[in-house]
C-alpha cells in the first residue's frame, strides 16, 4: 500500500500513514497526535526517489 506523509496544522507535527487508495480518497486522514483533520499531505524525498527508480 502507498505510504503518505502528512503535516498537522493543529499541533505542528509530522506523521506518516500507510493508506489504501479508498481510505485516502475518503479523506479519513486524521492526526494521530491530536485527532485533528487539519492535515496537509507532504511528499517525502524517499517517495520521490523510489518512484523515479521504478519508472
Ligand atoms: Zn495534530
mmCIF file of the protein (N, C-alpha, C, O) and its ligand, coordinates in Angstrom:
data_MODEL
# 
_entry.id   MODEL 
# 
loop_
_entity.id 
_entity.type 
_entity.pdbx_number_of_molecules 
1 polymer     1 
2 non-polymer 1 
# 
_entity_poly.entity_id                      1 
_entity_poly.type                           'polypeptide(L)' 
_entity_poly.nstd_linkage                   no 
_entity_poly.nstd_monomer                   no 
_entity_poly.pdbx_seq_one_letter_code       
;(UNK)(UNK)(UNK)(UNK)(UNK)(UNK)(UNK)(UNK)(UNK)(UNK)(UNK)(UNK)(UNK)(UNK)(UNK)(UNK)
(UNK)(UNK)(UNK)(UNK)(UNK)(UNK)(UNK)(UNK)(UNK)(UNK)(UNK)(UNK)(UNK)(UNK)(UNK)(UNK)
(UNK)(UNK)(UNK)(UNK)(UNK)(UNK)(UNK)(UNK)(UNK)(UNK)(UNK)(UNK)(UNK)(UNK)(UNK)(UNK)
(UNK)(UNK)(UNK)(UNK)(UNK)(UNK)(UNK)
;
_entity_poly.pdbx_seq_one_letter_code_can   XXXXXXXXXXXXXXXXXXXXXXXXXXXXXXXXXXXXXXXXXXXXXXXXXXXXXXX 
_entity_poly.pdbx_strand_id                 A 
# 
loop_
_entity_poly_seq.entity_id 
_entity_poly_seq.num 
_entity_poly_seq.mon_id 
_entity_poly_seq.hetero 
1 1  UNK n 
1 2  UNK n 
1 3  UNK n 
1 4  UNK n 
1 5  UNK n 
1 6  UNK n 
1 7  UNK n 
1 8  UNK n 
1 9  UNK n 
1 10 UNK n 
1 11 UNK n 
1 12 UNK n 
1 13 UNK n 
1 14 UNK n 
1 15 UNK n 
1 16 UNK n 
1 17 UNK n 
1 18 UNK n 
1 19 UNK n 
1 20 UNK n 
1 21 UNK n 
1 22 UNK n 
1 23 UNK n 
1 24 UNK n 
1 25 UNK n 
1 26 UNK n 
1 27 UNK n 
1 28 UNK n 
1 29 UNK n 
1 30 UNK n 
1 31 UNK n 
1 32 UNK n 
1 33 UNK n 
1 34 UNK n 
1 35 UNK n 
1 36 UNK n 
1 37 UNK n 
1 38 UNK n 
1 39 UNK n 
1 40 UNK n 
1 41 UNK n 
1 42 UNK n 
1 43 UNK n 
1 44 UNK n 
1 45 UNK n 
1 46 UNK n 
1 47 UNK n 
1 48 UNK n 
1 49 UNK n 
1 50 UNK n 
1 51 UNK n 
1 52 UNK n 
1 53 UNK n 
1 54 UNK n 
1 55 UNK n 
# 
loop_
_struct_asym.id 
_struct_asym.entity_id 
A 1 
B 2 
# 
loop_
_chem_comp.id 
_chem_comp.type 
_chem_comp.mon_nstd_flag 
UNK 'L-peptide linking' . 
ZN  non-polymer         . 
# 
_pdbx_entity_nonpoly.entity_id   2 
_pdbx_entity_nonpoly.name        ? 
_pdbx_entity_nonpoly.comp_id     ZN 
# 
_pdbx_nonpoly_scheme.asym_id         B 
_pdbx_nonpoly_scheme.entity_id       2 
_pdbx_nonpoly_scheme.mon_id          ZN 
_pdbx_nonpoly_scheme.ndb_seq_num     1 
_pdbx_nonpoly_scheme.pdb_seq_num     101 
_pdbx_nonpoly_scheme.auth_seq_num    101 
_pdbx_nonpoly_scheme.pdb_mon_id      ZN 
_pdbx_nonpoly_scheme.auth_mon_id     ZN 
_pdbx_nonpoly_scheme.pdb_strand_id   A 
_pdbx_nonpoly_scheme.pdb_ins_code    . 
# 
loop_
_atom_site.group_PDB 
_atom_site.id 
_atom_site.type_symbol 
_atom_site.label_atom_id 
_atom_site.label_alt_id 
_atom_site.label_comp_id 
_atom_site.label_asym_id 
_atom_site.label_entity_id 
_atom_site.label_seq_id 
_atom_site.pdbx_PDB_ins_code 
_atom_site.Cartn_x 
_atom_site.Cartn_y 
_atom_site.Cartn_z 
_atom_site.occupancy 
_atom_site.B_iso_or_equiv 
_atom_site.pdbx_formal_charge 
_atom_site.auth_seq_id 
_atom_site.auth_comp_id 
_atom_site.auth_asym_id 
_atom_site.auth_atom_id 
_atom_site.pdbx_PDB_model_num 
ATOM   1   N  N  . UNK A 1 1  ? 0.849   -1.204 0.000   1.00 0.00 ? 1   UNK A N  1 
ATOM   2   C  CA . UNK A 1 1  ? 0.000   0.000  0.000   1.00 0.00 ? 1   UNK A CA 1 
ATOM   3   C  C  . UNK A 1 1  ? 0.876   1.243  0.000   1.00 0.00 ? 1   UNK A C  1 
ATOM   4   O  O  . UNK A 1 1  ? 1.982   1.231  0.541   1.00 0.00 ? 1   UNK A O  1 
ATOM   5   N  N  . UNK A 1 2  ? 0.385   2.304  -0.602  1.00 0.00 ? 2   UNK A N  1 
ATOM   6   C  CA . UNK A 1 2  ? 1.178   3.538  -0.640  1.00 0.00 ? 2   UNK A CA 1 
ATOM   7   C  C  . UNK A 1 2  ? 1.355   4.156  0.733   1.00 0.00 ? 2   UNK A C  1 
ATOM   8   O  O  . UNK A 1 2  ? 0.516   4.034  1.626   1.00 0.00 ? 2   UNK A O  1 
ATOM   9   N  N  . UNK A 1 3  ? 2.478   4.820  0.853   1.00 0.00 ? 3   UNK A N  1 
ATOM   10  C  CA . UNK A 1 3  ? 2.871   5.422  2.117   1.00 0.00 ? 3   UNK A CA 1 
ATOM   11  C  C  . UNK A 1 3  ? 2.798   6.940  1.966   1.00 0.00 ? 3   UNK A C  1 
ATOM   12  O  O  . UNK A 1 3  ? 3.403   7.503  1.054   1.00 0.00 ? 3   UNK A O  1 
ATOM   13  N  N  . UNK A 1 4  ? 2.074   7.589  2.838   1.00 0.00 ? 4   UNK A N  1 
ATOM   14  C  CA . UNK A 1 4  ? 1.885   9.029  2.748   1.00 0.00 ? 4   UNK A CA 1 
ATOM   15  C  C  . UNK A 1 4  ? 2.443   9.726  3.971   1.00 0.00 ? 4   UNK A C  1 
ATOM   16  O  O  . UNK A 1 4  ? 2.439   9.190  5.079   1.00 0.00 ? 4   UNK A O  1 
ATOM   17  N  N  . UNK A 1 5  ? 2.922   10.933 3.740   1.00 0.00 ? 5   UNK A N  1 
ATOM   18  C  CA . UNK A 1 5  ? 3.432   11.724 4.844   1.00 0.00 ? 5   UNK A CA 1 
ATOM   19  C  C  . UNK A 1 5  ? 2.569   12.979 4.983   1.00 0.00 ? 5   UNK A C  1 
ATOM   20  O  O  . UNK A 1 5  ? 2.185   13.590 3.986   1.00 0.00 ? 5   UNK A O  1 
ATOM   21  N  N  . UNK A 1 6  ? 2.269   13.354 6.220   1.00 0.00 ? 6   UNK A N  1 
ATOM   22  C  CA . UNK A 1 6  ? 1.372   14.471 6.473   1.00 0.00 ? 6   UNK A CA 1 
ATOM   23  C  C  . UNK A 1 6  ? 1.942   15.409 7.527   1.00 0.00 ? 6   UNK A C  1 
ATOM   24  O  O  . UNK A 1 6  ? 2.775   15.040 8.354   1.00 0.00 ? 6   UNK A O  1 
ATOM   25  N  N  . UNK A 1 7  ? 1.452   16.637 7.452   1.00 0.00 ? 7   UNK A N  1 
ATOM   26  C  CA . UNK A 1 7  ? 1.785   17.630 8.473   1.00 0.00 ? 7   UNK A CA 1 
ATOM   27  C  C  . UNK A 1 7  ? 0.490   18.110 9.113   1.00 0.00 ? 7   UNK A C  1 
ATOM   28  O  O  . UNK A 1 7  ? -0.451  18.485 8.412   1.00 0.00 ? 7   UNK A O  1 
ATOM   29  N  N  . UNK A 1 8  ? 0.439   18.100 10.438  1.00 0.00 ? 8   UNK A N  1 
ATOM   30  C  CA . UNK A 1 8  ? -0.756  18.543 11.151  1.00 0.00 ? 8   UNK A CA 1 
ATOM   31  C  C  . UNK A 1 8  ? -0.627  20.024 11.492  1.00 0.00 ? 8   UNK A C  1 
ATOM   32  O  O  . UNK A 1 8  ? 0.332   20.440 12.142  1.00 0.00 ? 8   UNK A O  1 
ATOM   33  N  N  . UNK A 1 9  ? -1.604  20.814 11.046  1.00 0.00 ? 9   UNK A N  1 
ATOM   34  C  CA . UNK A 1 9  ? -1.585  22.247 11.336  1.00 0.00 ? 9   UNK A CA 1 
ATOM   35  C  C  . UNK A 1 9  ? -2.038  22.551 12.757  1.00 0.00 ? 9   UNK A C  1 
ATOM   36  O  O  . UNK A 1 9  ? -1.749  23.623 13.288  1.00 0.00 ? 9   UNK A O  1 
ATOM   37  N  N  . UNK A 1 10 ? -2.735  21.626 13.364  1.00 0.00 ? 10  UNK A N  1 
ATOM   38  C  CA . UNK A 1 10 ? -3.245  21.851 14.724  1.00 0.00 ? 10  UNK A CA 1 
ATOM   39  C  C  . UNK A 1 10 ? -2.126  21.743 15.756  1.00 0.00 ? 10  UNK A C  1 
ATOM   40  O  O  . UNK A 1 10 ? -2.013  22.597 16.636  1.00 0.00 ? 10  UNK A O  1 
ATOM   41  N  N  . UNK A 1 11 ? -1.303  20.706 15.656  1.00 0.00 ? 11  UNK A N  1 
ATOM   42  C  CA . UNK A 1 11 ? -0.247  20.520 16.657  1.00 0.00 ? 11  UNK A CA 1 
ATOM   43  C  C  . UNK A 1 11 ? 1.154   20.646 16.063  1.00 0.00 ? 11  UNK A C  1 
ATOM   44  O  O  . UNK A 1 11 ? 2.147   20.450 16.763  1.00 0.00 ? 11  UNK A O  1 
ATOM   45  N  N  . UNK A 1 12 ? 1.234   20.975 14.760  1.00 0.00 ? 12  UNK A N  1 
ATOM   46  C  CA . UNK A 1 12 ? 2.510   21.228 14.081  1.00 0.00 ? 12  UNK A CA 1 
ATOM   47  C  C  . UNK A 1 12 ? 3.454   20.031 14.119  1.00 0.00 ? 12  UNK A C  1 
ATOM   48  O  O  . UNK A 1 12 ? 4.656   20.178 14.341  1.00 0.00 ? 12  UNK A O  1 
ATOM   49  N  N  . UNK A 1 13 ? 2.896   18.858 13.901  1.00 0.00 ? 13  UNK A N  1 
ATOM   50  C  CA . UNK A 1 13 ? 3.733   17.666 13.910  1.00 0.00 ? 13  UNK A CA 1 
ATOM   51  C  C  . UNK A 1 13 ? 3.613   16.936 12.579  1.00 0.00 ? 13  UNK A C  1 
ATOM   52  O  O  . UNK A 1 13 ? 2.567   16.944 11.930  1.00 0.00 ? 13  UNK A O  1 
ATOM   53  N  N  . UNK A 1 14 ? 4.718   16.306 12.196  1.00 0.00 ? 14  UNK A N  1 
ATOM   54  C  CA . UNK A 1 14 ? 4.710   15.472 11.000  1.00 0.00 ? 14  UNK A CA 1 
ATOM   55  C  C  . UNK A 1 14 ? 4.386   14.043 11.388  1.00 0.00 ? 14  UNK A C  1 
ATOM   56  O  O  . UNK A 1 14 ? 4.791   13.574 12.452  1.00 0.00 ? 14  UNK A O  1 
ATOM   57  N  N  . UNK A 1 15 ? 3.656   13.349 10.526  1.00 0.00 ? 15  UNK A N  1 
ATOM   58  C  CA . UNK A 1 15 ? 3.409   11.931 10.750  1.00 0.00 ? 15  UNK A CA 1 
ATOM   59  C  C  . UNK A 1 15 ? 3.242   11.254 9.405   1.00 0.00 ? 15  UNK A C  1 
ATOM   60  O  O  . UNK A 1 15 ? 2.993   11.909 8.394   1.00 0.00 ? 15  UNK A O  1 
ATOM   61  N  N  . UNK A 1 16 ? 3.380   9.939  9.400   1.00 0.00 ? 16  UNK A N  1 
ATOM   62  C  CA . UNK A 1 16 ? 3.223   9.197  8.160   1.00 0.00 ? 16  UNK A CA 1 
ATOM   63  C  C  . UNK A 1 16 ? 2.194   8.095  8.356   1.00 0.00 ? 16  UNK A C  1 
ATOM   64  O  O  . UNK A 1 16 ? 2.024   7.562  9.452   1.00 0.00 ? 16  UNK A O  1 
ATOM   65  N  N  . UNK A 1 17 ? 1.513   7.769  7.262   1.00 0.00 ? 17  UNK A N  1 
ATOM   66  C  CA . UNK A 1 17 ? 0.481   6.744  7.308   1.00 0.00 ? 17  UNK A CA 1 
ATOM   67  C  C  . UNK A 1 17 ? 0.552   5.898  6.054   1.00 0.00 ? 17  UNK A C  1 
ATOM   68  O  O  . UNK A 1 17 ? 0.921   6.373  4.980   1.00 0.00 ? 17  UNK A O  1 
ATOM   69  N  N  . UNK A 1 18 ? 0.196   4.650  6.210   1.00 0.00 ? 18  UNK A N  1 
ATOM   70  C  CA . UNK A 1 18 ? 0.043   3.774  5.063   1.00 0.00 ? 18  UNK A CA 1 
ATOM   71  C  C  . UNK A 1 18 ? -1.451  3.582  4.845   1.00 0.00 ? 18  UNK A C  1 
ATOM   72  O  O  . UNK A 1 18 ? -2.152  3.028  5.692   1.00 0.00 ? 18  UNK A O  1 
ATOM   73  N  N  . UNK A 1 19 ? -1.924  4.048  3.694   1.00 0.00 ? 19  UNK A N  1 
ATOM   74  C  CA . UNK A 1 19 ? -3.356  4.052  3.433   1.00 0.00 ? 19  UNK A CA 1 
ATOM   75  C  C  . UNK A 1 19 ? -3.668  3.338  2.127   1.00 0.00 ? 19  UNK A C  1 
ATOM   76  O  O  . UNK A 1 19 ? -2.873  3.349  1.187   1.00 0.00 ? 19  UNK A O  1 
ATOM   77  N  N  . UNK A 1 20 ? -4.833  2.721  2.088   1.00 0.00 ? 20  UNK A N  1 
ATOM   78  C  CA . UNK A 1 20 ? -5.337  2.257  0.801   1.00 0.00 ? 20  UNK A CA 1 
ATOM   79  C  C  . UNK A 1 20 ? -5.852  3.478  0.042   1.00 0.00 ? 20  UNK A C  1 
ATOM   80  O  O  . UNK A 1 20 ? -6.161  4.509  0.640   1.00 0.00 ? 20  UNK A O  1 
ATOM   81  N  N  . UNK A 1 21 ? -5.939  3.349  -1.277  1.00 0.00 ? 21  UNK A N  1 
ATOM   82  C  CA . UNK A 1 21 ? -6.400  4.487  -2.072  1.00 0.00 ? 21  UNK A CA 1 
ATOM   83  C  C  . UNK A 1 21 ? -7.827  4.877  -1.682  1.00 0.00 ? 21  UNK A C  1 
ATOM   84  O  O  . UNK A 1 21 ? -8.176  6.058  -1.690  1.00 0.00 ? 21  UNK A O  1 
ATOM   85  N  N  . UNK A 1 22 ? -8.637  3.897  -1.346  1.00 0.00 ? 22  UNK A N  1 
ATOM   86  C  CA . UNK A 1 22 ? -10.026 4.167  -0.946  1.00 0.00 ? 22  UNK A CA 1 
ATOM   87  C  C  . UNK A 1 22 ? -10.072 5.024  0.315   1.00 0.00 ? 22  UNK A C  1 
ATOM   88  O  O  . UNK A 1 22 ? -10.825 5.995  0.384   1.00 0.00 ? 22  UNK A O  1 
ATOM   89  N  N  . UNK A 1 23 ? -9.260  4.661  1.317   1.00 0.00 ? 23  UNK A N  1 
ATOM   90  C  CA . UNK A 1 23 ? -9.226  5.441  2.549   1.00 0.00 ? 23  UNK A CA 1 
ATOM   91  C  C  . UNK A 1 23 ? -8.706  6.842  2.290   1.00 0.00 ? 23  UNK A C  1 
ATOM   92  O  O  . UNK A 1 23 ? -9.204  7.819  2.850   1.00 0.00 ? 23  UNK A O  1 
ATOM   93  N  N  . UNK A 1 24 ? -7.697  6.929  1.433   1.00 0.00 ? 24  UNK A N  1 
ATOM   94  C  CA . UNK A 1 24 ? -7.109  8.217  1.110   1.00 0.00 ? 24  UNK A CA 1 
ATOM   95  C  C  . UNK A 1 24 ? -8.128  9.134  0.437   1.00 0.00 ? 24  UNK A C  1 
ATOM   96  O  O  . UNK A 1 24 ? -8.236  10.309 0.785   1.00 0.00 ? 24  UNK A O  1 
ATOM   97  N  N  . UNK A 1 25 ? -8.869  8.597  -0.521  1.00 0.00 ? 25  UNK A N  1 
ATOM   98  C  CA . UNK A 1 25 ? -9.842  9.403  -1.258  1.00 0.00 ? 25  UNK A CA 1 
ATOM   99  C  C  . UNK A 1 25 ? -11.028 9.815  -0.394  1.00 0.00 ? 25  UNK A C  1 
ATOM   100 O  O  . UNK A 1 25 ? -11.673 10.829 -0.663  1.00 0.00 ? 25  UNK A O  1 
ATOM   101 N  N  . UNK A 1 26 ? -11.311 9.044  0.626   1.00 0.00 ? 26  UNK A N  1 
ATOM   102 C  CA . UNK A 1 26 ? -12.407 9.391  1.535   1.00 0.00 ? 26  UNK A CA 1 
ATOM   103 C  C  . UNK A 1 26 ? -11.995 10.481 2.524   1.00 0.00 ? 26  UNK A C  1 
ATOM   104 O  O  . UNK A 1 26 ? -12.826 10.992 3.274   1.00 0.00 ? 26  UNK A O  1 
ATOM   105 N  N  . UNK A 1 27 ? -10.724 10.829 2.521   1.00 0.00 ? 27  UNK A N  1 
ATOM   106 C  CA . UNK A 1 27 ? -10.257 11.888 3.406   1.00 0.00 ? 27  UNK A CA 1 
ATOM   107 C  C  . UNK A 1 27 ? -10.303 11.492 4.859   1.00 0.00 ? 27  UNK A C  1 
ATOM   108 O  O  . UNK A 1 27 ? -10.612 12.309 5.727   1.00 0.00 ? 27  UNK A O  1 
ATOM   109 N  N  . UNK A 1 28 ? -9.995  10.240 5.123   1.00 0.00 ? 28  UNK A N  1 
ATOM   110 C  CA . UNK A 1 28 ? -10.078 9.763  6.501   1.00 0.00 ? 28  UNK A CA 1 
ATOM   111 C  C  . UNK A 1 28 ? -8.767  9.948  7.256   1.00 0.00 ? 28  UNK A C  1 
ATOM   112 O  O  . UNK A 1 28 ? -8.509  9.252  8.239   1.00 0.00 ? 28  UNK A O  1 
ATOM   113 N  N  . UNK A 1 29 ? -7.965  10.857 6.812   1.00 0.00 ? 29  UNK A N  1 
ATOM   114 C  CA . UNK A 1 29 ? -6.686  11.054 7.477   1.00 0.00 ? 29  UNK A CA 1 
ATOM   115 C  C  . UNK A 1 29 ? -6.854  12.018 8.647   1.00 0.00 ? 29  UNK A C  1 
ATOM   116 O  O  . UNK A 1 29 ? -7.255  13.168 8.466   1.00 0.00 ? 29  UNK A O  1 
ATOM   117 N  N  . UNK A 1 30 ? -6.549  11.544 9.826   1.00 0.00 ? 30  UNK A N  1 
ATOM   118 C  CA . UNK A 1 30 ? -6.570  12.406 11.000  1.00 0.00 ? 30  UNK A CA 1 
ATOM   119 C  C  . UNK A 1 30 ? -5.220  12.300 11.705  1.00 0.00 ? 30  UNK A C  1 
ATOM   120 O  O  . UNK A 1 30 ? -4.533  11.284 11.613  1.00 0.00 ? 30  UNK A O  1 
ATOM   121 N  N  . UNK A 1 31 ? -4.859  13.362 12.405  1.00 0.00 ? 31  UNK A N  1 
ATOM   122 C  CA . UNK A 1 31 ? -3.589  13.383 13.110  1.00 0.00 ? 31  UNK A CA 1 
ATOM   123 C  C  . UNK A 1 31 ? -3.599  12.367 14.261  1.00 0.00 ? 31  UNK A C  1 
ATOM   124 O  O  . UNK A 1 31 ? -4.518  12.371 15.080  1.00 0.00 ? 31  UNK A O  1 
ATOM   125 N  N  . UNK A 1 32 ? -2.582  11.500 14.323  1.00 0.00 ? 32  UNK A N  1 
ATOM   126 C  CA . UNK A 1 32 ? -2.535  10.509 15.406  1.00 0.00 ? 32  UNK A CA 1 
ATOM   127 C  C  . UNK A 1 32 ? -2.164  11.131 16.753  1.00 0.00 ? 32  UNK A C  1 
ATOM   128 O  O  . UNK A 1 32 ? -2.299  10.492 17.796  1.00 0.00 ? 32  UNK A O  1 
ATOM   129 N  N  . UNK A 1 33 ? -1.696  12.380 16.725  1.00 0.00 ? 33  UNK A N  1 
ATOM   130 C  CA . UNK A 1 33 ? -1.269  13.029 17.960  1.00 0.00 ? 33  UNK A CA 1 
ATOM   131 C  C  . UNK A 1 33 ? -2.428  13.742 18.641  1.00 0.00 ? 33  UNK A C  1 
ATOM   132 O  O  . UNK A 1 33 ? -2.580  13.660 19.860  1.00 0.00 ? 33  UNK A O  1 
ATOM   133 N  N  . UNK A 1 34 ? -3.255  14.449 17.850  1.00 0.00 ? 34  UNK A N  1 
ATOM   134 C  CA . UNK A 1 34 ? -4.318  15.256 18.447  1.00 0.00 ? 34  UNK A CA 1 
ATOM   135 C  C  . UNK A 1 34 ? -5.697  14.956 17.850  1.00 0.00 ? 34  UNK A C  1 
ATOM   136 O  O  . UNK A 1 34 ? -6.705  15.468 18.338  1.00 0.00 ? 34  UNK A O  1 
ATOM   137 N  N  . UNK A 1 35 ? -5.748  14.129 16.795  1.00 0.00 ? 35  UNK A N  1 
ATOM   138 C  CA . UNK A 1 35 ? -7.032  13.747 16.214  1.00 0.00 ? 35  UNK A CA 1 
ATOM   139 C  C  . UNK A 1 35 ? -7.626  14.782 15.272  1.00 0.00 ? 35  UNK A C  1 
ATOM   140 O  O  . UNK A 1 35 ? -8.771  14.637 14.842  1.00 0.00 ? 35  UNK A O  1 
ATOM   141 N  N  . UNK A 1 36 ? -6.863  15.831 14.940  1.00 0.00 ? 36  UNK A N  1 
ATOM   142 C  CA . UNK A 1 36 ? -7.365  16.878 14.061  1.00 0.00 ? 36  UNK A CA 1 
ATOM   143 C  C  . UNK A 1 36 ? -7.391  16.413 12.607  1.00 0.00 ? 36  UNK A C  1 
ATOM   144 O  O  . UNK A 1 36 ? -6.578  15.588 12.190  1.00 0.00 ? 36  UNK A O  1 
ATOM   145 N  N  . UNK A 1 37 ? -8.334  16.954 11.849  1.00 0.00 ? 37  UNK A N  1 
ATOM   146 C  CA . UNK A 1 37 ? -8.378  16.677 10.412  1.00 0.00 ? 37  UNK A CA 1 
ATOM   147 C  C  . UNK A 1 37 ? -7.670  17.772 9.618   1.00 0.00 ? 37  UNK A C  1 
ATOM   148 O  O  . UNK A 1 37 ? -7.661  17.731 8.388   1.00 0.00 ? 37  UNK A O  1 
ATOM   149 N  N  . UNK A 1 38 ? -7.085  18.738 10.297  1.00 0.00 ? 38  UNK A N  1 
ATOM   150 C  CA . UNK A 1 38 ? -6.365  19.813 9.613   1.00 0.00 ? 38  UNK A CA 1 
ATOM   151 C  C  . UNK A 1 38 ? -4.968  19.336 9.235   1.00 0.00 ? 38  UNK A C  1 
ATOM   152 O  O  . UNK A 1 38 ? -3.967  19.849 9.737   1.00 0.00 ? 38  UNK A O  1 
ATOM   153 N  N  . UNK A 1 39 ? -4.913  18.363 8.356   1.00 0.00 ? 39  UNK A N  1 
ATOM   154 C  CA . UNK A 1 39 ? -3.640  17.797 7.950   1.00 0.00 ? 39  UNK A CA 1 
ATOM   155 C  C  . UNK A 1 39 ? -3.384  18.099 6.480   1.00 0.00 ? 39  UNK A C  1 
ATOM   156 O  O  . UNK A 1 39 ? -4.306  18.163 5.668   1.00 0.00 ? 39  UNK A O  1 
ATOM   157 N  N  . UNK A 1 40 ? -2.108  18.283 6.163   1.00 0.00 ? 40  UNK A N  1 
ATOM   158 C  CA . UNK A 1 40 ? -1.693  18.591 4.801   1.00 0.00 ? 40  UNK A CA 1 
ATOM   159 C  C  . UNK A 1 40 ? -0.714  17.517 4.341   1.00 0.00 ? 40  UNK A C  1 
ATOM   160 O  O  . UNK A 1 40 ? 0.190   17.139 5.086   1.00 0.00 ? 40  UNK A O  1 
ATOM   161 N  N  . UNK A 1 41 ? -0.889  17.034 3.138   1.00 0.00 ? 41  UNK A N  1 
ATOM   162 C  CA . UNK A 1 41 ? -0.009  15.979 2.655   1.00 0.00 ? 41  UNK A CA 1 
ATOM   163 C  C  . UNK A 1 41 ? 1.349   16.528 2.270   1.00 0.00 ? 41  UNK A C  1 
ATOM   164 O  O  . UNK A 1 41 ? 1.467   17.593 1.664   1.00 0.00 ? 41  UNK A O  1 
ATOM   165 N  N  . UNK A 1 42 ? 2.372   15.772 2.639   1.00 0.00 ? 42  UNK A N  1 
ATOM   166 C  CA . UNK A 1 42 ? 3.753   16.119 2.281   1.00 0.00 ? 42  UNK A CA 1 
ATOM   167 C  C  . UNK A 1 42 ? 4.346   14.949 1.513   1.00 0.00 ? 42  UNK A C  1 
ATOM   168 O  O  . UNK A 1 42 ? 4.107   13.787 1.843   1.00 0.00 ? 42  UNK A O  1 
ATOM   169 N  N  . UNK A 1 43 ? 5.113   15.267 0.497   1.00 0.00 ? 43  UNK A N  1 
ATOM   170 C  CA . UNK A 1 43 ? 5.789   14.208 -0.241  1.00 0.00 ? 43  UNK A CA 1 
ATOM   171 C  C  . UNK A 1 43 ? 7.221   14.120 0.249   1.00 0.00 ? 43  UNK A C  1 
ATOM   172 O  O  . UNK A 1 43 ? 7.990   15.075 0.140   1.00 0.00 ? 43  UNK A O  1 
ATOM   173 N  N  . UNK A 1 44 ? 7.560   12.982 0.779   1.00 0.00 ? 44  UNK A N  1 
ATOM   174 C  CA . UNK A 1 44 ? 8.915   12.804 1.299   1.00 0.00 ? 44  UNK A CA 1 
ATOM   175 C  C  . UNK A 1 44 ? 9.892   12.554 0.155   1.00 0.00 ? 44  UNK A C  1 
ATOM   176 O  O  . UNK A 1 44 ? 9.505   12.091 -0.918  1.00 0.00 ? 44  UNK A O  1 
ATOM   177 N  N  . UNK A 1 45 ? 11.173  12.870 0.400   1.00 0.00 ? 45  UNK A N  1 
ATOM   178 C  CA . UNK A 1 45 ? 12.204  12.647 -0.602  1.00 0.00 ? 45  UNK A CA 1 
ATOM   179 C  C  . UNK A 1 45 ? 12.318  11.165 -0.936  1.00 0.00 ? 45  UNK A C  1 
ATOM   180 O  O  . UNK A 1 45 ? 12.592  10.791 -2.076  1.00 0.00 ? 45  UNK A O  1 
ATOM   181 N  N  . UNK A 1 46 ? 12.107  10.339 0.065   1.00 0.00 ? 46  UNK A N  1 
ATOM   182 C  CA . UNK A 1 46 ? 12.188  8.891  -0.126  1.00 0.00 ? 46  UNK A CA 1 
ATOM   183 C  C  . UNK A 1 46 ? 11.174  8.423  -1.164  1.00 0.00 ? 46  UNK A C  1 
ATOM   184 O  O  . UNK A 1 46 ? 11.494  7.598  -2.021  1.00 0.00 ? 46  UNK A O  1 
ATOM   185 N  N  . UNK A 1 47 ? 9.971   8.940  -1.090  1.00 0.00 ? 47  UNK A N  1 
ATOM   186 C  CA . UNK A 1 47 ? 8.912   8.558  -2.021  1.00 0.00 ? 47  UNK A CA 1 
ATOM   187 C  C  . UNK A 1 47 ? 9.274   8.961  -3.450  1.00 0.00 ? 47  UNK A C  1 
ATOM   188 O  O  . UNK A 1 47 ? 9.038   8.206  -4.394  1.00 0.00 ? 47  UNK A O  1 
ATOM   189 N  N  . UNK A 1 48 ? 9.849   10.160 -3.600  1.00 0.00 ? 48  UNK A N  1 
ATOM   190 C  CA . UNK A 1 48 ? 10.212  10.669 -4.923  1.00 0.00 ? 48  UNK A CA 1 
ATOM   191 C  C  . UNK A 1 48 ? 11.299  9.798  -5.535  1.00 0.00 ? 48  UNK A C  1 
ATOM   192 O  O  . UNK A 1 48 ? 11.207  9.417  -6.702  1.00 0.00 ? 48  UNK A O  1 
ATOM   193 N  N  . UNK A 1 49 ? 12.319  9.484  -4.759  1.00 0.00 ? 49  UNK A N  1 
ATOM   194 C  CA . UNK A 1 49 ? 13.420  8.663  -5.268  1.00 0.00 ? 49  UNK A CA 1 
ATOM   195 C  C  . UNK A 1 49 ? 12.937  7.273  -5.677  1.00 0.00 ? 49  UNK A C  1 
ATOM   196 O  O  . UNK A 1 49 ? 13.341  6.743  -6.713  1.00 0.00 ? 49  UNK A O  1 
ATOM   197 N  N  . UNK A 1 50 ? 12.073  6.695  -4.854  1.00 0.00 ? 50  UNK A N  1 
ATOM   198 C  CA . UNK A 1 50 ? 11.567  5.347  -5.137  1.00 0.00 ? 50  UNK A CA 1 
ATOM   199 C  C  . UNK A 1 50 ? 10.763  5.337  -6.438  1.00 0.00 ? 50  UNK A C  1 
ATOM   200 O  O  . UNK A 1 50 ? 10.914  4.430  -7.256  1.00 0.00 ? 50  UNK A O  1 
ATOM   201 N  N  . UNK A 1 51 ? 9.911   6.344  -6.628  1.00 0.00 ? 51  UNK A N  1 
ATOM   202 C  CA . UNK A 1 51 ? 9.084   6.359  -7.827  1.00 0.00 ? 51  UNK A CA 1 
ATOM   203 C  C  . UNK A 1 51 ? 9.924   6.606  -9.084  1.00 0.00 ? 51  UNK A C  1 
ATOM   204 O  O  . UNK A 1 51 ? 9.582   6.125  -10.164 1.00 0.00 ? 51  UNK A O  1 
ATOM   205 N  N  . UNK A 1 52 ? 11.018  7.352  -8.945  1.00 0.00 ? 52  UNK A N  1 
ATOM   206 C  CA . UNK A 1 52 ? 11.896  7.592  -10.092 1.00 0.00 ? 52  UNK A CA 1 
ATOM   207 C  C  . UNK A 1 52 ? 12.619  6.311  -10.514 1.00 0.00 ? 52  UNK A C  1 
ATOM   208 O  O  . UNK A 1 52 ? 12.788  6.040  -11.703 1.00 0.00 ? 52  UNK A O  1 
ATOM   209 N  N  . UNK A 1 53 ? 13.036  5.538  -9.525  1.00 0.00 ? 53  UNK A N  1 
ATOM   210 C  CA . UNK A 1 53 ? 13.746  4.295  -9.813  1.00 0.00 ? 53  UNK A CA 1 
ATOM   211 C  C  . UNK A 1 53 ? 12.869  3.292  -10.555 1.00 0.00 ? 53  UNK A C  1 
ATOM   212 O  O  . UNK A 1 53 ? 13.334  2.587  -11.451 1.00 0.00 ? 53  UNK A O  1 
ATOM   213 N  N  . UNK A 1 54 ? 11.608  3.239  -10.176 1.00 0.00 ? 54  UNK A N  1 
ATOM   214 C  CA . UNK A 1 54 ? 10.711  2.259  -10.766 1.00 0.00 ? 54  UNK A CA 1 
ATOM   215 C  C  . UNK A 1 54 ? 10.174  2.704  -12.118 1.00 0.00 ? 54  UNK A C  1 
ATOM   216 O  O  . UNK A 1 54 ? 9.588   1.897  -12.839 1.00 0.00 ? 54  UNK A O  1 
ATOM   217 N  N  . UNK A 1 55 ? 10.360  3.972  -12.478 1.00 0.00 ? 55  UNK A N  1 
ATOM   218 C  CA . UNK A 1 55 ? 9.797   4.498  -13.723 1.00 0.00 ? 55  UNK A CA 1 
ATOM   219 C  C  . UNK A 1 55 ? 10.658  4.117  -14.929 1.00 0.00 ? 55  UNK A C  1 
ATOM   220 O  O  . UNK A 1 55 ? 10.331  4.478  -16.060 1.00 0.00 ? 55  UNK A O  1 
HETATM 221 ZN ZN . ZN  B 2 .  ? -2.137  17.087 15.361  1.00 0.00 ? 101 ZN  A ZN 1 
# 
